[in-house]
Amino acid sequence: MKQMDGMSVRAAVFWVNRDFLMEENRAIDALTVILRTRGCRWRACRMCGFWHESVPSVTQDEILSQFSSALSAAFKKGLLRRDDDFMLKIFTSGSFFDDAEITDITRMRMLDMLSEFDGLRKIIVETRPEFVSEEKLNACISALNEANERCFMEVAFGLETADDFIRAKYINKGFSFEDFRNAALKVRKCGASVKVYLLLKPPFVSERAAIEDAVRSAIAVREIASTISLNLCNVQKGTFVERLWRSFMFRPPWLWSAVEAIIRIKIETEKAVISDPVGAGSRRGPHNCGKCDKNVKDAIEKFNLTQNLEHLECVRGSCTCMMIWNKLIEVDDLLFNAIP
Ligand SMILES: [Zn+2]
């Protein structure tokens, strides 16, 4: 990953890596731009610390200049090349469609700027469902088509789980499956595709129950989503999950659990399945025994770019700690009273 950090809190953070372009079944460069906005309006999810990075006083002009600087710097520094196809992820750690973060005018100006980039094949934005309307979507999609007719739009939702009880009580997400579904259907109706983030191992969910919940959730969204992204719960600073973790009441998921969940989700849904193992191998991130973490992380990353399950099948059983994980999964029912 080639990363460039902004020098000030008012500069966007951006980097380029490879990602899978599901529409063409191949991997291409992906520029991720994280804009500093006033941040997520909800800011109450138990695992999320992103809102600490928000800048309440930022202006719309500053957001536009963050965006254009990041785009031009990515080319100037040689992270992207003019002739190559690429995708662009515009993230705010909040919602692209929240007018309090990014106004209509700013959104239109950002999309207009994209006319300069012939190689752009897809943009991905994130939002909570309550900020989605057909009016906003239609305006953005026609602006995008005008700027670049080869470019698709994908809208990502952090659904986390299809289980309303887990989402409400354990994650404190503040929207229901029905809210997500209605917003996602609007996105589809307006001609964009839907990406769904699922959270592997929310707080208070055991290792095995977490795998089952992720697989069930993927099945529940497979008719709506084109891409399923499995986020492995990590321990971010200043969060409720961090408090649990410090009190030995939360362990991030095993990478073996991620491997198991990804394989089952891919087989069940046949969608593009992505999992970026952020912080893999660290105590705050998803981890195994320490010896095999890098290997398993590499296998997940290879799978991301090829969608070939062999990378994951091969790595299974490559370390003796998989036996410990197997036992853990086995005794889960006993520990949590599923077996009388
Ligand atoms: Zn191991």
Boltz pocket constraint, residues with backbone or C-beta under 6 A from the ligand:
constraints:
  - pocket:
      binder: B
      contacts: [[A, 288], [A, 289], [A, 290], [A, 291], [A, 292], [A, 293], [A, 319], [A, 320], [A, 321], [A, 322]]
      max_distance: 6.0
